[in-house]
């Protein structure tokens, strides 16, 4: 068996991006053959990727792609376990590839996107970086209207807005507003009945604690419901650049209409694991 030298370990690290000890172990197992070590590492990549797939990935990036004429756009969220990895060049390159394929194919299925070469690329990236890398969701707007896109805060918030009338500047302003104000729906009528009923139940319970007559309570509840609808509806919100002007008034002045929007924020809805490192260390000390 050929002796495993520091130079060989260095070369394998450069070619795979893996850690020194893992490279040395692979070279020993491959009897000093760098090419055989690479093959063995690639074969084990799928197993390692699967093992890491159960770990929580709540950091990451939002990437958008749009057509030159502004008639279509896609947005993807790609997650990692840590913010550090989310800034890695290899991770970003992979995220860009996912967005490119989603845009080319107008594909909204993550499973379909990960079939073939991108699935292999993900496994290789997981093996190289040592974290769970997880394409989470994809949005496509391509309905014959104008589409504006906006990404904010180191790719942590992304927005697509589908509109007609107005111009590109208005579209960008609308997308920036959605990023900042996080509306739930376009207009009050778009709020789901079950959401509205839940809010009404909460307001009713709160109002009943006041001890006031039922007819007063009913007015209090309806007033709070109207306020809720205004707060969550894009059209009823004050424009971030001019809070005294409602979005619906802005659109009217431009002869424009908003048809839909999509807002992604990295990690929203994912339960993150909170680590108490001091407690972990203390537990280890006591265990020792």
Secondary structure, DSSP 8 states (H G I E B T S, - for coil): -----HHHHHHHHHHH---HHHHHHHHHHTTT-HHHHHHHHHHHHHHHHHHHTTS---EEEEEEEE-TTSS-EEEEEEEESSHHHHT-HHHHHHHHHHHHHHHHHT---HHHHTSTHHHHHHHHHHHHH-S--EEEEEEEE-SSSEEEEEEETTTTEEEEEEEESS-HHHHHHHHHHHHHH--SBSSGGGS-HHHHHHHHHHHHHHHHTTT--HHHHHHHHHHHHHHHHHHHBGGGSEETTEEEEEHHHHHHHHT-EEEEEEEEETTTT-------HHHHHHHHHHH-
